[in-house]
Structures are given as structure tokens and as C-alpha cells.
Amino acid sequence: MKGVHFHAAFVLLALAFTLASAFDPSPLQDFCVAINDTKTGVFVNGKFCKDPKLVTAQDFFFQGLNKPGNTSNQLGSKVTQVNVLQILGLNTLGISLARIDFAPYGLNPPHTHPRGTEILTVLEGTLYVGFVTSDNRLITKVLYPGDVFVFPIGLIHFQFNVGNTNAVALAGLSSQNPGVITIAKNVFGSNPAINPDVLVKAFQLDLNIVKQLQSKFWMDNN
């Protein structure tokens, strides 16, 4: 347990030094359509700011990251996010955090963060991790407790527990709202569904297989 606390403190300290001056000059959501009448506006690039005189410690606080996530699902993993939705004080600071729990042989499936680079440290267990570059090169590594790995912004990446015991990791992300696009879920489970003919040609699959994949329930572990 002391080792877990040490590594948790290590990653938080690293984030404090490396990302303390970070900010989000880029979009903080998928899109932000401009309007001329501000009375009908519902979002800004980020969130509206609280009067500084009304700010309290609670605006910068989150409790419960020590609690394991529920991995009783078809993926065998659970991501507990700590971003601007959980800590309002993160607004404009360009940083967020996540705890990832894995059952034995659990998977955090291939996904991307369109607005953030991820730095991950393993606290418990053994993880096989990797990402795919824009020129289709796969870069992988097996990580053990205390190891740290970086997933560059926007690249498809994954984490897989290759051990027969539970695994835990902490991830820091360089955005208050990095977003997540889970490849299989977003492609085959979009709403409304993508025209099957598009997926048949894109993935070189039989039409019946595409329809079968689109009919599945795609698990969200976030």
C-alpha cells in the first residue's frame, strides 16, 4: 500500500512541475458554433467563470480516487475521470486526471483523446500498452509498477492487463476536457448508425458482419 501511495504522489508531483504552466488555447469541446445574440448562447470554449470572491476550496477538490472502479463489465476495466466536470477549478488550467482499474486481462480499448496528451503510470499489476502513429507504426511497451508511458495527443492507444491479478494506473492529461473517442464503439455504435456500405468498403468486411457489429451493445467504460 505504501508503494501505491508513493507512485500516486510521484505522478501528481510530476504533473505539478510539468503542466503547471499549461493552458488550453485550443478547443475544449468538439465544436463551438458562433452566434451573434449572446442571449441564446449555452456554451463558451470552456465554462463560464465564477466570481473570484465566491471561490472556495471545494472548487478545487475531489474525493474518492482511492476507491477501485467497478470492472464487472465486458471490457474488464473502468476509467474514473477527474476533469473540469468533477473539479470546476480546473477550468482553463489545461490539466485533468483519471484512474484506470483493470480486472485480470481487462482492456481499456483502442481510443483517442482529441484534445490532450496522456501520461500514464502503473501503480499495480502489469500492462501491455501502445499507440499507433499517423504513419501506421505501432509502438508498444509492457509496463510494471512505477513505469511511466506517454500517449501523444490524438493518437489511437490502448492499455491491456496481461496479468492474472488486478491492475491500477493513474493518467494525467493535458486538457481540462481531453475528450475520448473509443474506436469500435464510435464507429460501429454511432447514433444514428453509419451507412453499412461505408463500413463494408472501409473495413473490407461482408455486409452481414458489419450489420452484426452495428447491432451489438458497445460498452463505455468511462
N, C-alpha and C positions, 0 to 999 in steps of 0.2 A: 504493500500500500504506500510506503514511503517513496518507492520508486515512481509510482503513478503521480504522486503529488509533485515530485521533483521535475518530472518531464512536463507536467502541466504548467508548472511555474516557468520552466525553461522556454516553452513556446510562447507563453504570454509575454515574457520579458523580451524575447526576440522580436515579437510583433511591436512592442512598445518602442524599441530602438529603430527598427527598420521602416515602420509605417507611421510613425508619429507625425511626420510632416505630409503624409499622403492626403489627397483630397479627390473629389470626383468632378473633374471638369467635363467628363463625358456623360452621355445619357444615363439616368438612373432607373429607367423603365424601358419597355420595348419601344415605345414611341410617345411623343408629346406634341399633339397637333395644336398649332397656334390658333388663337381666337382673338377677335377684336373687342368683344364685350366681356370684360373680366367677371361680370356678374354670373355668367353661365359657366365659368371655369370650375373644374373639380380637381385638377392636379397641377402641380408645378414640377420642375425637374428636381425631384426630391420631395420634401414635405414642407409645409408652412412652418415658420419658426415661432416658438413660444416666447413671450415677453421674458427677457433675461432676468427680470426682477422676480418672476414667478417660478424660476427653475429650482428644483430640489435635487437631493442626492438620488432619489428614486428614479429620476430621469436618466441616470447613468448606471442603473443597477439591474442585474438579472440573477435569479436564484434557481438552483436545481440542476446545474450542468453536471453535478456529481452523480445524478441518477441515471442508470442504464436505460437506453431506449428499448422499446418493445420490438424485438426481432422476429416475432412469431408471424411471419408472412412468407410469401413465396420467394422473395429475394433473400431472406435471412439477414436483413440489415435495416437500420433505422438512422436517419440523419436528424439531429436536433439542432435547428438553426438558431443562432443568436445574431440577428441583424437589426436593421432600423425598425422593424415591426415589433421586436421584443424590447429593444433599448432605444427609446426615442432620441436619447442624447447622441446617438451615432450619426444623426442627420448631418450631412456634408463632410464627415470626417474620413470617409474613404476606407473604412475597415469594418469587418464583421468576423464572426467565428462560428464554427459548427463542431458538434461532437458526432462521431460516426461509430455506431455499435454494430458488431458483426456476430452472428451465430457461427458455429463451426461451418466452414465452407460457404459462408454468406457472401453476397456480392453487392457492391454499390455499382450498378450497371453503367455502361458507357454513357457519358453525358458531357455537356459543356456548360461553362459559366460565361455567358456572352459579355459580362461587364467586369470580370475580375480574375486575377491570377490567384491560384491557391497554393499555400504552403502547408504541408501535412506532416505531422509527427505521430509515430506509433507509440502508444502507451502500453498496450498489452497485445500479445499474440504476434502472428506473422502474416504480413500482407504482401500479395503479388500485385504491384501497381504498374500503371503505364499510361502513356498518351501517344496519339498519332499526330505527326506533323502535317503541315499543309502539303508537303510533297510525298505523303503517304508512308513515311518511315515510322515504324513502331519502336518506341523507346520504353523499356521496362526495367524493373528492379524488384527484388524481394527485400522487404523491409522488416526489421526486427525492433523491439522496444528501444526507443531513443533515437532511431533513424528518422531523418527528415528528407522529404522529397517535394519538388516544386512542379506544379502543372501550369504551364503558361496560359494566359488569358485566351479564351475562345476555343482551345483545342480539345478534341474528344479525349476523355480519360476515364479511368476506372480503378476500383480497388477490390481485390478478391482475397478473402480469408482462406489461406491454403492450409491452415492448421485445424486440428480436431478439438480445439478449445475456442472460447470466445475471444474476440479481439476488439480493441478500442483505439480510436485515433482522434486527434484534435486537428482541425483545419482552420487556418486563418485565410481570409480572402480580402483582396484589395479594393473592395467596394462595400458601401453600406447596404447595397442591394444587388449582389452579383448575378442573380437570376440562375435558373437551371433549366436546361433542355435535355431531357432523357431521350436518347436517340430512338430506341424501339417504341417507347410509349408515345412520343410526339409524332412519329411517322405513321405508325400503324393504328394509333389510338386517338388521332386528332378528331376534333368535333367542330364542324362536320367532317366526315371521312374524306380523305384524298381520293380522287378518282382512281379506282383499281388499275386502270390501264396505265396510269402514270407509274405506279409502283411495279407493275409487271415489267415494264421496259427498263426502269431504273435499276431494279434488283435482279433482272433476268430470271423471274420466277413464274411458275404456272399461275394462271388466274385463280384457280381454286385454292392454292396455297395462300395467295395474297388475301383473298376473302376470309379464309380461316384465321389468318393473323389479325385481320381487322375486327373479327368477331370476338377476339379474346379480351379478357379484362386485364388491362395493363396496370400493374401495381405501382403506386407512388410511395416511395419510402421516405419522403420529406415530411 
